[in-house]
Amino acid sequence: MAGIYLHIPFCKQACHYCNFHFSTSLKYKSEMVAAMVKELALQRNYLNGAPVETIYFGGGTPSLLEIEDIELLLNEIYAHHRVVKDAEVTLEANPDDLSVTKLKALASTPINRLSIGVQSFAEADLKFMNRAHNAQMAERCIEQAQEQGFTNLTIDLIYGAPTTTHKIWEDNIKKTIDFQVPHISCYGLTVEPNTALHHFVKKGRYRLCRKKKRPNNLNS
């Protein structure tokens, strides 16, 4: 199965746990899009004519792109590759970017799947992670996406934060089920080197969960 991945390395702000390649400055966004268009043309023979079944905009935060940027990149892909009729075209998005206006515009493009970085429906978790959206946005964006015809949704949830109680995690799962989201990606919070979270842990600002050691002798 042939697929094309496009990495959009821009974010509004840095999440405390993130170690992906990104920039919070959009200064060179236009230049990057132009370079990607050129690269798509240069690599037009890379797949040797294999039909493209998936296109994925990852990041970073691809939902920061203007609709015109997304259409430009997709048009370039369709110009140089044979894309199957029912190809899955995914855009990673943050709740704070998914206004009704943006969703309506996305619905007019080949984008047919949204991967939404909810991470949690709890305000305490979102503040701890330094997310740009709040709990209300996390819920509302799913409702609005469904209202605009996006039924193929996946959301990200993070567990293991010091703010995530058992009750919060249960509520996160329940809300997701209630929204009838067909796919969930759940991630355990990881302290990655050189992140803000790593610095906070080293300074003793946060204590994270540790895996319990199994006893050496077990009674059978």
Secondary structure by P-SEA (a helix, b strand, c coil): ccbbbbbbcccccccccccccccccccaaaaaaaaaaaaaaaaccccccccccbbbbcccccccccaaaaaaaaaaaaaccccccbbbbbbbbccccccaaaaaaaaaccccccccccccccaaaaaaacccccaaaaaaaaaaaaaacccbbbbbbbcccccccaaaaaaaaaaaaaacccbbbbbccccccccaaaaaaaacccccbbbbbccccccc
